């Protein structure tokens, strides 16, 4: 049973470290520059409005809305 507890703890720690690294400002800028993370020019207006509202909410939340525990 101890092995599964250790594995679970290691998995949580790995997830925490990955979240922290992915949400660093430099990585966030890099990911935003990648086409797969961009918004298509032909996105319907309704989705553009929703994405703008989400961006604004993330800015209000601070730190781009990411939790870098």
PyMOL commands that place a pseudoatom at each C-alpha (Angstrom):
pseudoatom trace, name=CA, resn=UNK, resi=1, chain=A, elem=C, hetatm=0, pos=[0.000, 0.000, 0.000]
pseudoatom trace, name=CA, resn=UNK, resi=2, chain=A, elem=C, hetatm=0, pos=[2.909, 2.341, 0.712]
pseudoatom trace, name=CA, resn=UNK, resi=3, chain=A, elem=C, hetatm=0, pos=[4.036, 2.146, -2.907]
pseudoatom trace, name=CA, resn=UNK, resi=4, chain=A, elem=C, hetatm=0, pos=[0.676, 3.374, -4.178]
pseudoatom trace, name=CA, resn=UNK, resi=5, chain=A, elem=C, hetatm=0, pos=[0.708, 6.203, -1.609]
pseudoatom trace, name=CA, resn=UNK, resi=6, chain=A, elem=C, hetatm=0, pos=[4.207, 7.205, -2.722]
pseudoatom trace, name=CA, resn=UNK, resi=7, chain=A, elem=C, hetatm=0, pos=[3.168, 7.045, -6.375]
pseudoatom trace, name=CA, resn=UNK, resi=8, chain=A, elem=C, hetatm=0, pos=[0.099, 9.170, -5.698]
pseudoatom trace, name=CA, resn=UNK, resi=9, chain=A, elem=C, hetatm=0, pos=[2.167, 11.728, -3.798]
pseudoatom trace, name=CA, resn=UNK, resi=10, chain=A, elem=C, hetatm=0, pos=[4.755, 11.804, -6.601]
pseudoatom trace, name=CA, resn=UNK, resi=11, chain=A, elem=C, hetatm=0, pos=[2.003, 12.232, -9.209]
pseudoatom trace, name=CA, resn=UNK, resi=12, chain=A, elem=C, hetatm=0, pos=[0.519, 15.172, -7.274]
pseudoatom trace, name=CA, resn=UNK, resi=13, chain=A, elem=C, hetatm=0, pos=[3.945, 16.793, -6.923]
pseudoatom trace, name=CA, resn=UNK, resi=14, chain=A, elem=C, hetatm=0, pos=[4.682, 16.297, -10.618]
pseudoatom trace, name=CA, resn=UNK, resi=15, chain=A, elem=C, hetatm=0, pos=[1.330, 17.830, -11.552]
pseudoatom trace, name=CA, resn=UNK, resi=16, chain=A, elem=C, hetatm=0, pos=[1.997, 20.785, -9.243]
pseudoatom trace, name=CA, resn=UNK, resi=17, chain=A, elem=C, hetatm=0, pos=[5.429, 21.394, -10.754]
pseudoatom trace, name=CA, resn=UNK, resi=18, chain=A, elem=C, hetatm=0, pos=[4.104, 21.137, -14.311]
pseudoatom trace, name=CA, resn=UNK, resi=19, chain=A, elem=C, hetatm=0, pos=[1.260, 23.553, -13.549]
pseudoatom trace, name=CA, resn=UNK, resi=20, chain=A, elem=C, hetatm=0, pos=[3.725, 25.980, -12.039]
pseudoatom trace, name=CA, resn=UNK, resi=21, chain=A, elem=C, hetatm=0, pos=[6.096, 25.816, -15.022]
pseudoatom trace, name=CA, resn=UNK, resi=22, chain=A, elem=C, hetatm=0, pos=[3.337, 26.016, -17.631]
pseudoatom trace, name=CA, resn=UNK, resi=23, chain=A, elem=C, hetatm=0, pos=[1.870, 29.084, -15.984]
pseudoatom trace, name=CA, resn=UNK, resi=24, chain=A, elem=C, hetatm=0, pos=[5.060, 31.097, -15.719]
pseudoatom trace, name=CA, resn=UNK, resi=25, chain=A, elem=C, hetatm=0, pos=[4.723, 34.329, -17.721]
pseudoatom trace, name=CA, resn=UNK, resi=26, chain=A, elem=C, hetatm=0, pos=[7.492, 33.353, -20.160]
pseudoatom trace, name=CA, resn=UNK, resi=27, chain=A, elem=C, hetatm=0, pos=[5.837, 30.018, -20.904]
pseudoatom trace, name=CA, resn=UNK, resi=28, chain=A, elem=C, hetatm=0, pos=[2.399, 31.610, -21.187]
pseudoatom trace, name=CA, resn=UNK, resi=29, chain=A, elem=C, hetatm=0, pos=[3.785, 34.082, -23.760]
pseudoatom trace, name=CA, resn=UNK, resi=30, chain=A, elem=C, hetatm=0, pos=[5.424, 31.249, -25.678]
pseudoatom trace, name=CA, resn=UNK, resi=31, chain=A, elem=C, hetatm=0, pos=[2.254, 29.157, -25.714]
pseudoatom trace, name=CA, resn=UNK, resi=32, chain=A, elem=C, hetatm=0, pos=[0.157, 32.132, -26.858]
pseudoatom trace, name=CA, resn=UNK, resi=33, chain=A, elem=C, hetatm=0, pos=[2.543, 32.574, -29.807]
pseudoatom trace, name=CA, resn=UNK, resi=34, chain=A, elem=C, hetatm=0, pos=[1.911, 29.030, -31.009]
pseudoatom trace, name=CA, resn=UNK, resi=35, chain=A, elem=C, hetatm=0, pos=[-0.788, 28.658, -33.700]
pseudoatom trace, name=CA, resn=UNK, resi=36, chain=A, elem=C, hetatm=0, pos=[-2.581, 25.854, -31.860]
pseudoatom trace, name=CA, resn=UNK, resi=37, chain=A, elem=C, hetatm=0, pos=[-3.191, 28.235, -28.946]
pseudoatom trace, name=CA, resn=UNK, resi=38, chain=A, elem=C, hetatm=0, pos=[-4.320, 31.163, -31.085]
pseudoatom trace, name=CA, resn=UNK, resi=39, chain=A, elem=C, hetatm=0, pos=[-7.783, 32.183, -32.235]
pseudoatom trace, name=CA, resn=UNK, resi=40, chain=A, elem=C, hetatm=0, pos=[-8.772, 31.674, -35.855]
pseudoatom trace, name=CA, resn=UNK, resi=41, chain=A, elem=C, hetatm=0, pos=[-9.731, 34.724, -37.877]
pseudoatom trace, name=CA, resn=UNK, resi=42, chain=A, elem=C, hetatm=0, pos=[-13.059, 33.141, -38.784]
pseudoatom trace, name=CA, resn=UNK, resi=43, chain=A, elem=C, hetatm=0, pos=[-14.220, 32.610, -35.193]
pseudoatom trace, name=CA, resn=UNK, resi=44, chain=A, elem=C, hetatm=0, pos=[-17.908, 33.563, -34.881]
pseudoatom trace, name=CA, resn=UNK, resi=45, chain=A, elem=C, hetatm=0, pos=[-18.529, 36.918, -33.187]
pseudoatom trace, name=CA, resn=UNK, resi=46, chain=A, elem=C, hetatm=0, pos=[-20.267, 35.259, -30.233]
pseudoatom trace, name=CA, resn=UNK, resi=47, chain=A, elem=C, hetatm=0, pos=[-17.158, 33.208, -29.434]
pseudoatom trace, name=CA, resn=UNK, resi=48, chain=A, elem=C, hetatm=0, pos=[-14.924, 36.252, -29.860]
pseudoatom trace, name=CA, resn=UNK, resi=49, chain=A, elem=C, hetatm=0, pos=[-17.101, 38.076, -27.319]
pseudoatom trace, name=CA, resn=UNK, resi=50, chain=A, elem=C, hetatm=0, pos=[-16.883, 35.139, -24.909]
pseudoatom trace, name=CA, resn=UNK, resi=51, chain=A, elem=C, hetatm=0, pos=[-13.099, 34.912, -25.302]
pseudoatom trace, name=CA, resn=UNK, resi=52, chain=A, elem=C, hetatm=0, pos=[-12.731, 38.659, -24.637]
pseudoatom trace, name=CA, resn=UNK, resi=53, chain=A, elem=C, hetatm=0, pos=[-14.899, 38.307, -21.522]
pseudoatom trace, name=CA, resn=UNK, resi=54, chain=A, elem=C, hetatm=0, pos=[-12.755, 35.382, -20.366]
pseudoatom trace, name=CA, resn=UNK, resi=55, chain=A, elem=C, hetatm=0, pos=[-9.551, 37.379, -20.939]
pseudoatom trace, name=CA, resn=UNK, resi=56, chain=A, elem=C, hetatm=0, pos=[-10.970, 40.270, -18.925]
pseudoatom trace, name=CA, resn=UNK, resi=57, chain=A, elem=C, hetatm=0, pos=[-11.996, 37.956, -16.078]
pseudoatom trace, name=CA, resn=UNK, resi=58, chain=A, elem=C, hetatm=0, pos=[-8.523, 36.402, -16.022]
pseudoatom trace, name=CA, resn=UNK, resi=59, chain=A, elem=C, hetatm=0, pos=[-6.893, 39.847, -15.895]
pseudoatom trace, name=CA, resn=UNK, resi=60, chain=A, elem=C, hetatm=0, pos=[-9.155, 40.824, -12.994]
pseudoatom trace, name=CA, resn=UNK, resi=61, chain=A, elem=C, hetatm=0, pos=[-8.223, 37.570, -11.208]
pseudoatom trace, name=CA, resn=UNK, resi=62, chain=A, elem=C, hetatm=0, pos=[-4.534, 38.450, -11.622]
pseudoatom trace, name=CA, resn=UNK, resi=63, chain=A, elem=C, hetatm=0, pos=[-1.622, 36.348, -12.784]
pseudoatom trace, name=CA, resn=UNK, resi=64, chain=A, elem=C, hetatm=0, pos=[-3.458, 35.541, -16.049]
pseudoatom trace, name=CA, resn=UNK, resi=65, chain=A, elem=C, hetatm=0, pos=[-6.001, 33.551, -14.046]
pseudoatom trace, name=CA, resn=UNK, resi=66, chain=A, elem=C, hetatm=0, pos=[-3.505, 30.785, -13.363]
pseudoatom trace, name=CA, resn=UNK, resi=67, chain=A, elem=C, hetatm=0, pos=[-2.902, 29.245, -9.982]
pseudoatom trace, name=CA, resn=UNK, resi=68, chain=A, elem=C, hetatm=0, pos=[0.875, 28.703, -9.786]
pseudoatom trace, name=CA, resn=UNK, resi=69, chain=A, elem=C, hetatm=0, pos=[0.913, 26.985, -6.397]
for i in range(1, 69): cmd.bond("trace and resi %d" % i, "trace and resi %d" % (i + 1))
show_as sticks, trace
zoom trace
